[in-house]
């Protein structure tokens, strides 16, 4: 999503260019083909006007997901060059615009937000309401619609996912088996089916919601749909829960990262689990303290998770991780609701540790497809 947005912006600035060149660096180049990055960028330009250059062994200074766009005249002269970075969840930055330096609303930590909410007697979603324009609710309603549509499409799709792995879609099978199962298997069955449905749509290049990223897009929708079905929540209540989930994700993005290339999969699946856990706790009647506790556990128990996508595709282990994180999120919500919300480690502290842990991970375990599971699969293929 980020590279496509960058391509649209660059082409819009250079409508008279005869040719474009984009050079992809570092992690963006190492996993770009598997992530359909080149297809996304090429879709913005006229056929034959774009050249894609892959430079996986070189990283640009600000972020592992770097790219350089260059525009050329009909005479072959380069007249604009733009170094830009895809930092996760479809967001961009360059040397002039560094979004990490901006505040999350008027407060920068969960602690400060909780203190403010306690002083006003408001919930997290009401805090978002105070900080945002009225347009945000229209946007979040659209987000919920798109989440549901991606689940529905995924549940009705069969066949093999694109790419070299020959991985079959499983969501439809999980859903049918869950429907026919007894009570014990319905909860994990439906949660997994919903999460797989969205993740398989993402792996097929379908329309999904980044929550917080494409690779972790199945967790929040799965949990929201399941809880809504169990409690018969209104769509408006779900939209309020999405606002709270967004706040939890924003804090992680601002104070650490949601980019697998920077902090590993803990920043994608871990943050998605935290978002879903907090949203579920709110829908089930939890207090702000219990919501924060559920989010803390959702991220804490994913600390150290590596990002090593097999063959550079967002399939193994990514798709299964969405299903397991959805189940973990609901477990965190249940656990938090059994307590009074009191706990020793805060969400802010876990976000800080996630950042520290991510930076300590060797780079080959941060979305390069050069280590871990990806390396095992590559070595196995080379022996065949």
KAQUI-V573423 format. One record per residue. N is the residue number from 1. RES is the residue in three letters. PSI is psi in whole degrees, -180 to 180 (NA if undefined). OMEGA is omega as a letter, one per 30 degrees, with the letter a starting at -180 (NA if undefined). D_CENTER is the distance of its C-alpha to the mean C-alpha in Angstrom with 1 decimal. Layout:
N;RES;PSI;OMEGA;D_CENTER, N;RES;PSI;OMEGA;D_CENTER
This chain:
1;UNK;-43;l;10.9, 2;UNK;-51;l;11.9, 3;UNK;-38;l;14.9, 4;UNK;-44;l;16.0, 5;UNK;-43;l;16.1, 6;UNK;-42;l;18.0, 7;UNK;-42;l;20.3, 8;UNK;-41;l;21.1, 9;UNK;-44;a;22.0, 10;UNK;-42;l;24.1, 11;UNK;-38;l;25.9, 12;UNK;-31;l;26.6, 13;UNK;-18;a;28.3, 14;UNK;63;a;30.3, 15;UNK;-21;a;31.6, 16;UNK;5;a;34.8, 17;UNK;145;l;33.5, 18;UNK;-28;a;34.9, 19;UNK;149;l;32.4, 20;UNK;147;l;28.9, 21;UNK;132;l;27.6, 22;UNK;128;l;24.1, 23;UNK;124;a;23.8, 24;UNK;133;a;20.6, 25;UNK;159;l;20.6, 26;UNK;-135;a;19.4, 27;UNK;-35;a;16.1, 28;UNK;-36;l;15.5, 29;UNK;-37;a;18.8, 30;UNK;-35;a;18.6, 31;UNK;8;a;15.7, 32;UNK;-42;a;16.1, 33;UNK;-43;l;18.3, 34;UNK;-30;l;16.2, 35;UNK;3;a;13.1, 36;UNK;28;a;15.7, 37;UNK;-44;a;15.5, 38;UNK;-39;l;19.3, 39;UNK;-41;a;19.5, 40;UNK;-41;a;17.1, 41;UNK;-44;a;19.3, 42;UNK;-30;a;22.5, 43;UNK;-16;a;22.0, 44;UNK;-27;a;22.6, 45;UNK;159;l;26.0, 46;UNK;145;l;29.2, 47;UNK;135;l;30.0, 48;UNK;0;a;31.7, 49;UNK;-2;a;30.8, 50;UNK;134;l;27.9, 51;UNK;131;l;28.0, 52;UNK;126;l;25.0, 53;UNK;131;a;25.7, 54;UNK;124;a;23.8, 55;UNK;72;a;24.3, 56;UNK;-22;a;22.2, 57;UNK;9;l;24.7, 58;UNK;133;a;24.6, 59;UNK;133;l;22.0, 60;UNK;160;a;22.4, 61;UNK;-30;a;23.0, 62;UNK;-22;a;20.1, 63;UNK;148;l;17.0, 64;UNK;-24;a;16.5, 65;UNK;73;a;14.8, 66;UNK;154;l;18.0, 67;UNK;154;l;20.0, 68;UNK;121;l;23.4, 69;UNK;143;l;24.6, 70;UNK;135;a;28.4, 71;UNK;139;a;30.6, 72;UNK;147;l;34.1, 73;UNK;176;l;37.2, 74;UNK;-23;l;39.5, 75;UNK;-2;l;41.7, 76;UNK;9;a;38.9, 77;UNK;132;l;38.5, 78;UNK;127;a;35.1, 79;UNK;-4;l;34.8, 80;UNK;141;l;31.3, 81;UNK;137;a;28.7, 82;UNK;119;l;25.2, 83;UNK;120;a;23.1, 84;UNK;157;a;19.5, 85;UNK;140;l;16.2, 86;UNK;111;a;12.6, 87;UNK;9;l;10.9, 88;UNK;140;l;7.2, 89;UNK;19;a;5.5, 90;UNK;1;a;8.9, 91;UNK;153;a;11.0, 92;UNK;159;l;14.2, 93;UNK;158;l;17.0, 94;UNK;-168;a;20.5, 95;UNK;-24;a;23.6, 96;UNK;-31;a;24.6, 97;UNK;110;a;21.4, 98;UNK;94;a;19.6, 99;UNK;-23;a;17.1, 100;UNK;-22;a;17.0, 101;UNK;-10;a;20.6, 102;UNK;154;l;20.1, 103;UNK;154;l;20.3, 104;UNK;102;a;18.0, 105;UNK;-139;a;20.7, 106;UNK;-6;l;24.0, 107;UNK;152;a;22.8, 108;UNK;-6;a;20.6, 109;UNK;157;l;20.4, 110;UNK;-37;l;20.0, 111;UNK;-49;a;23.6, 112;UNK;-38;l;24.8, 113;UNK;-41;l;23.0, 114;UNK;-39;l;24.6, 115;UNK;-44;l;27.9, 116;UNK;-46;a;27.8, 117;UNK;-40;l;26.8, 118;UNK;-39;a;29.6, 119;UNK;-26;a;32.1, 120;UNK;-10;a;31.5, 121;UNK;33;a;31.0, 122;UNK;163;l;27.7, 123;UNK;174;a;24.5, 124;UNK;-43;a;21.0, 125;UNK;-31;l;20.4, 126;UNK;-31;l;23.9, 127;UNK;-44;l;23.0, 128;UNK;-42;a;20.2, 129;UNK;-40;l;22.9, 130;UNK;-33;a;25.3, 131;UNK;-24;a;23.1, 132;UNK;165;l;21.8, 133;UNK;167;a;23.9, 134;UNK;-20;a;24.8, 135;UNK;-21;a;22.8, 136;UNK;-32;a;19.5, 137;UNK;-36;l;20.6, 138;UNK;-42;l;21.2, 139;UNK;-44;a;17.7, 140;UNK;-31;l;16.2, 141;UNK;-39;l;18.7, 142;UNK;-40;l;17.5, 143;UNK;-45;a;13.8, 144;UNK;-40;l;15.4, 145;UNK;-47;a;17.6, 146;UNK;-36;l;14.9, 147;UNK;-46;a;13.1, 148;UNK;-39;l;16.6, 149;UNK;-39;l;17.5, 150;UNK;-36;l;14.7, 151;UNK;-47;a;15.9, 152;UNK;-44;l;19.4, 153;UNK;-44;a;19.2, 154;UNK;-38;a;17.6, 155;UNK;-23;a;20.3, 156;UNK;2;a;23.0, 157;UNK;140;l;22.1, 158;UNK;173;l;23.8, 159;UNK;-167;a;24.4, 160;UNK;139;l;22.9, 161;UNK;149;l;19.5, 162;UNK;151;l;20.1, 163;UNK;179;a;20.5, 164;UNK;-10;a;23.0, 165;UNK;-21;a;22.1, 166;UNK;37;a;23.6, 167;UNK;126;a;21.2, 168;UNK;148;l;22.2, 169;UNK;140;a;20.2, 170;UNK;-14;a;20.7, 171;UNK;-41;a;19.3, 172;UNK;-39;a;22.6, 173;UNK;-43;l;24.6, 174;UNK;-42;a;22.8, 175;UNK;-44;a;23.3, 176;UNK;-41;l;27.0, 177;UNK;-39;l;27.7, 178;UNK;-38;l;26.2, 179;UNK;-35;a;28.3, 180;UNK;-7;a;31.4, 181;UNK;169;l;30.7, 182;UNK;178;a;32.3, 183;UNK;-36;a;30.7, 184;UNK;-36;a;29.7, 185;UNK;-9;a;27.3, 186;UNK;-42;a;26.0, 187;UNK;-58;l;23.4, 188;UNK;-32;a;21.5, 189;UNK;-50;a;22.4, 190;UNK;-43;l;20.9, 191;UNK;-46;l;17.7, 192;UNK;-43;a;17.2, 193;UNK;-44;a;18.3, 194;UNK;-45;a;15.9, 195;UNK;-42;l;12.8, 196;UNK;-39;a;14.3, 197;UNK;-48;a;15.2, 198;UNK;-43;a;11.8, 199;UNK;-36;l;10.6, 200;UNK;-33;l;14.0, 201;UNK;-42;l;13.8, 202;UNK;-45;a;10.8, 203;UNK;-21;l;13.0, 204;UNK;4;a;15.8, 205;UNK;19;l;14.5, 206;UNK;174;a;14.6, 207;UNK;123;l;13.4, 208;UNK;175;l;10.3, 209;UNK;129;l;8.3, 210;UNK;119;a;4.9, 211;UNK;69;g;4.6, 212;UNK;-11;a;3.3, 213;UNK;172;l;1.5, 214;UNK;-42;a;4.5, 215;UNK;-19;a;5.3, 216;UNK;26;a;4.3, 217;UNK;-12;a;5.3, 218;UNK;-17;a;8.7, 219;UNK;-57;a;9.2, 220;UNK;-49;l;9.8, 221;UNK;-40;a;11.7, 222;UNK;-47;a;13.7, 223;UNK;-43;l;14.8, 224;UNK;-45;a;15.7, 225;UNK;-42;a;17.7, 226;UNK;-48;a;19.4, 227;UNK;-41;l;20.5, 228;UNK;-43;l;21.6, 229;UNK;-37;a;23.7, 230;UNK;-38;a;25.2, 231;UNK;-4;a;26.1, 232;UNK;44;l;26.7, 233;UNK;153;l;24.7, 234;UNK;158;l;25.1, 235;UNK;-33;l;22.4, 236;UNK;-37;l;23.0, 237;UNK;-38;l;22.3, 238;UNK;-41;l;18.9, 239;UNK;-40;l;18.2, 240;UNK;-38;l;19.4, 241;UNK;-36;l;17.1, 242;UNK;-37;l;14.0, 243;UNK;-43;l;15.6, 244;UNK;-43;l;15.7, 245;UNK;-41;l;12.2, 246;UNK;-40;l;11.3, 247;UNK;-44;l;13.9, 248;UNK;-43;l;12.7, 249;UNK;-40;l;9.3, 250;UNK;-40;l;11.5, 251;UNK;-40;l;13.8, 252;UNK;-42;a;11.6, 253;UNK;-42;a;10.5, 254;UNK;-42;a;14.2, 255;UNK;-9;l;15.9, 256;UNK;-107;l;14.0, 257;UNK;153;l;10.8, 258;UNK;16;a;7.0, 259;UNK;123;l;8.1, 260;UNK;-28;l;9.1, 261;UNK;-18;a;12.1, 262;UNK;-45;a;13.2, 263;UNK;8;a;12.7, 264;UNK;-174;a;11.8, 265;UNK;-16;l;9.6, 266;UNK;-30;l;10.6, 267;UNK;-14;l;8.3, 268;UNK;-72;l;5.1, 269;UNK;-40;l;7.1, 270;UNK;-47;l;9.6, 271;UNK;-38;l;8.0, 272;UNK;-42;l;6.7, 273;UNK;-42;l;10.3, 274;UNK;-44;l;11.8, 275;UNK;-47;a;10.6, 276;UNK;-40;l;11.9, 277;UNK;-44;l;14.9, 278;UNK;-43;l;15.8, 279;UNK;-44;a;15.6, 280;UNK;-42;l;17.7, 281;UNK;-40;l;20.2, 282;UNK;-46;a;20.8, 283;UNK;-29;a;21.5, 284;UNK;10;l;23.8, 285;UNK;16;a;25.8, 286;UNK;157;l;24.6, 287;UNK;171;l;25.6, 288;UNK;-40;a;23.6, 289;UNK;-40;l;24.5, 290;UNK;-36;l;23.4, 291;UNK;-47;l;20.1, 292;UNK;-38;l;19.6, 293;UNK;-45;l;20.9, 294;UNK;-43;l;18.6, 295;UNK;-42;l;15.5, 296;UNK;-46;a;17.4, 297;UNK;-39;a;18.0, 298;UNK;-38;l;14.5, 299;UNK;-41;a;13.5, 300;UNK;-41;a;17.0, 301;UNK;11;l;17.2, 302;UNK;7;a;14.3, 303;UNK;136;l;15.9, 304;UNK;1;a;16.8, 305;UNK;125;a;14.4, 306;UNK;162;l;14.6, 307;UNK;99;a;12.6, 308;UNK;66;a;15.3, 309;UNK;127;a;14.4, 310;UNK;129;l;17.7, 311;UNK;18;l;19.2, 312;UNK;6;a;16.1, 313;UNK;152;l;14.7, 314;UNK;62;a;11.4, 315;UNK;-62;l;13.8, 316;UNK;122;g;15.5, 317;UNK;10;a;14.5, 318;UNK;-47;a;10.9, 319;UNK;-48;l;12.1, 320;UNK;-37;a;14.4, 321;UNK;-34;l;12.1, 322;UNK;-42;a;10.3, 323;UNK;-46;a;13.8, 324;UNK;-36;l;15.1, 325;UNK;-34;l;12.4, 326;UNK;-44;l;13.3, 327;UNK;-39;l;16.9, 328;UNK;-38;a;16.4, 329;UNK;-44;a;14.9, 330;UNK;-34;l;18.0, 331;UNK;-40;l;20.3, 332;UNK;-40;l;19.2, 333;UNK;-46;l;20.0, 334;UNK;-45;a;23.3, 335;UNK;-47;a;24.2, 336;UNK;-38;a;23.6, 337;UNK;-25;l;25.7, 338;UNK;-17;a;28.5, 339;UNK;176;l;28.8, 340;UNK;6;l;29.9, 341;UNK;-7;a;26.8, 342;UNK;132;l;28.6, 343;UNK;165;a;27.0, 344;UNK;-37;a;27.4, 345;UNK;129;a;24.1, 346;UNK;164;l;22.0, 347;UNK;-42;l;18.4, 348;UNK;-42;a;19.2, 349;UNK;-39;l;20.8, 350;UNK;-38;l;18.1, 351;UNK;-42;l;15.6, 352;UNK;-42;l;18.5, 353;UNK;-37;l;19.1, 354;UNK;-44;l;15.5, 355;UNK;-46;l;16.1, 356;UNK;-45;a;19.5, 357;UNK;-42;a;18.6, 358;UNK;-42;l;15.9, 359;UNK;-25;l;18.7, 360;UNK;-19;l;21.2, 361;UNK;136;l;19.4, 362;UNK;146;a;21.2, 363;UNK;-30;a;19.5, 364;UNK;-12;l;19.9, 365;UNK;15;l;17.4, 366;UNK;75;l;14.6, 367;UNK;48;l;13.4, 368;UNK;-14;a;16.9, 369;UNK;26;a;17.9, 370;UNK;-6;a;21.1, 371;UNK;179;l;21.2, 372;UNK;-135;a;20.8, 373;UNK;-38;a;20.2, 374;UNK;-40;a;19.9, 375;UNK;-39;l;23.3, 376;UNK;-46;a;24.9, 377;UNK;-42;a;24.1, 378;UNK;-42;l;25.3, 379;UNK;-37;l;28.5, 380;UNK;-43;a;29.2, 381;UNK;-39;a;29.0, 382;UNK;-20;a;31.3, 383;UNK;-14;a;33.9, 384;UNK;NA;NA;34.2
